[in-house]
Amino acid sequence: MKTRTALAALTLTALALPLAGIAPATASGGGGGVRTHGGCQGAAVWKLKAKPDSGRIEVEAEVDSNHSGQVWDWTLKHNGSVSSKGSNKTHGASGSFSVNRRMTNLSGTDHFVFRAERRATGDVCRGTISL
Amino acid sequence: MKVLRNPVLQFLVASLLLFGLTWWGTERLSQSAAREEALADARITTQLIATSVAEPAIPRGLINGDVGAIDRFDRRVGDRIKESDSDIRRIKIWRADGTVVYSDKTKLIGQQFELDPEQLTALHTQTTEGGLSDLRRAENQFENREGNLLEVYTPIKSPEGENLLFEAYYSIDTVQQRASQVLTPFRRISTLGLIAILLLGVPMIGVLTLRLTRAARARERLMGRAIDASEAERRRIARDLHDGVVQELAGTAFALSGAAREPSVSPAVREDLVTSSNALRRSLRQLRSLLVEIHPPGLNAAGLPAALEDLTAQASTAGMEAQVSVAGLDGAPDQVVTLVWRVAQEAIRNAVRHGQASHLEVDVRGDDRQVRLTVRDDGIGFDPATTKSNGSYGLRGLQSLVQDGGGRVTVESAPGAGTTVRMAVERG
């Protein structure tokens, strides 16, 4: 019984990940900052960077879809609260856009969540980073 | 010491002292004025920033510690305040319960401290308050390295309508700069004024001093001449009296005594002649005393005992027993001997005129350094305090005489206890 339940769970996960279009993120640190990246639904990828800056935290989010002119609505949350949100259009040969925001450096670890949704298709990018 | 009596030097020293006092006074006044002005400036700046920058930018949720609201407020306000030319070192926004809802030092956000009385006053009376920061307070734990700070509080409102307190910290350097701005013109004026006074005053004082010195020398010369003339006149009068009247009286007294001894003279006439002869001798003694007063004969150390004896002749005439003793005066300068004689003369005259004494003692003692005179009587005495307040001419004259001669004089007396005059003068 237990074996069947485990197999069912693995199958659901394998199906759900492509449906959500979100690939597992990989994170790395260095130079006092951290960075992470991952895949979005569809062909796009996202990148997140966070580093201390004069008593604040500089957070940079980037979505790279390889297609210029796509409109994305995005939200940046800090410890679960919306710190900033907006819309951007991909541009350039890489078909990307990036967002830079300065965040307050509160006591303890600060958690950031970036979510971007392509307006035309509903494709979602979602990444988290902590510093 | 002579240098210190120089009027030009005295003027310079007085000017420098005045300058120092002016410098110190302007420093204190300008510091006080600058502190007031800097505080007033800080109040105005704080009110302006609080109402025109901070209050409109406060998002909903900031008072409840919403992190996104804190980020948004920090991005909107932090840079604008730092970019403003207001020298603000720190800002804090407080709730009435002492919670810091925002500070550019983000570690303070969410912490709670007890509000001090000034903060509570500003919050409750909706006024702007300020003063020097107490950096020992826990809320100022991050301001310790900033040096002295000025803190100003002013009330603002959150979008939810809650009363908040906006607090801004300023560097005390601003106060020092303001003080310097206020002080510099004062110092310039006072320094230039003093230099002008010195440039004008020193030559004027120098010229005046020169004139006064010349006038004083001329006056001294005139006085010397007047004294010489007076001395010559006294000498002439004394010589005329001595050579004329005294000799005549002495001869007459001698003749009367001789006539009284004639056997052919009747007893009644003899008695008249003797009485007349004695009266003439008394007059002769008085006249000699007067001659000594008018012109003391050859005053020197050797002649002083005789001169003092002559002075006491008037005391003997007044019925007083007088005693003179002189010792250790060999080689004493004439001016010292003259001073001793003049003081003795004044003291004896006072004793005879006012003392009603029966005994008078004049003692002169000299050693290597000093000559000391003591004139003591056993008369009715007097109260020196009363006499001083009445401004006795005799005593003042005595003091003046001794001071001019470079000596010191004391007068000891009490009612019924006689009078003692002591004088000491350097031997020179």
Interface residues (C-beta under 8 A of the other chain):
Chain A: G55 R56 K77 H78 N79 G80 S81 V82 S83 S84 R101 R102 M103 T104 N105 L106 S107
Chain B: G61 D66 V67 G68 A69 I70 D71 R72 D74 R75 D104 K105 T106 K107 I109 G110
